[in-house]
Amino acid sequence: MQTWYYSHLGERQGPVAFDELQALAHRGELDAQKDLVWTEGMADWTPSGTVPGLFASAPPADDFNPYAAPSTAPGDLLAPSDSSGALPEIAPGSQPLAVLDCLKRAMALTWRHFGLIIGIGAIYWIASIALSFGATFLGGSTPGIASSSEEMTPLQAVLQLISVVFSIFLNLGLIRVSLHLISGQEARVGQLFGEGDKLLRSLGASLLYYLMVGLGLMLFIAPGIYVALRFGLFQYAIVDRNLGILESFRYSSALTANNRLNLLGLGVLMALIILAGILPLLLGLFFAIPVVTLALPIAYRFLQFGPGALQDQPGTTVPLLRGNTPPSAP
């Protein structure tokens, strides 16, 4: 009997028989777009909706509507987009990243949503600064003054760890807000604090990522830069596709294929934009930081959907991406 494995909420499950997979699909416990499956003879994990008969042959139920079979080919790490979306996903690496166009789009969206971005950004920075000062105060240090002659106490170490974890938690929320904003979906302050279910995966992935980058930097710098460019979109994959640790690295690796030098160029230009924002008495940062914050998620969507990710529906200010936001996104 052929056995199958499947991933659900980033965790691998199995082995199970095919009829058990059908039962999961029937009960709505298997997502055709996000949950991956694998069995012996398959080259790679593939979205469950691509398996013939898995959903269509499930027993009918009054409250069950089978997912339409997506067009993503087996072995393609890219999960299919919402069937109502206006844009199809492109093959990884098939389109060179339009760096300047991504930055122009980031500037346009910053002007369009400036008040909302500043409001959400203010909450983000207030939360970050409040935790940092709170941890410093409870640790018995003077805010803004570091002492190199004193060893860190156990309490200070714990508080520092909490600060790092909270920063990653906030960053996941900021990614969600950014993806909603550039996709024409509603962006809310509450989304900053709504990605807690992905925190443990992100912590593990972040630890692995920075270990790899650090090791690469020690090996003549260039390997570290390569690792950073290849796997740097892992947090976007976790938030956007709800992937596990290794799956998010594989997704980022596939998505950045043939575009790692372009991503490096984007990073350099983002740094220059921040520098330009510092020069006019720091006031330019109120515009530069939002532009830079939106530039990378826009590049991420470009790598998924191509040039259409930078466009609005004709005659409107509604992004073409609006129909491509995964339906499970909060």
Secondary structure, DSSP 8 states (H G I E B T S, - for coil): --EEEEEETTEEEEEEEHHHHHHHHHTT-S-TTT-EEEETT-SS-EEGGGSTTTTTTS---TT----------TT--S----TT-S-----TTSS---HHHHHHHHHHHHHHTHHHHHHHHHHHHHHHHHHHHHHHHHTT--TT---SSS---HHHHHHHHHHHHHHHHHHHHHHHHHHHHHTT----GGGGG--GGGHHHHHHHHHHHHHHHHHHHHTTSHHHHHHHHHHTTHHHHHHHH---HHHHHHHHHHHTTT-HHHHHHHHHHHHHHHHHHHTTTTTTHHHHHHHHHHHHHHHHHHHHHGGGGG-B-TTSS-BGGGGGS-TT--
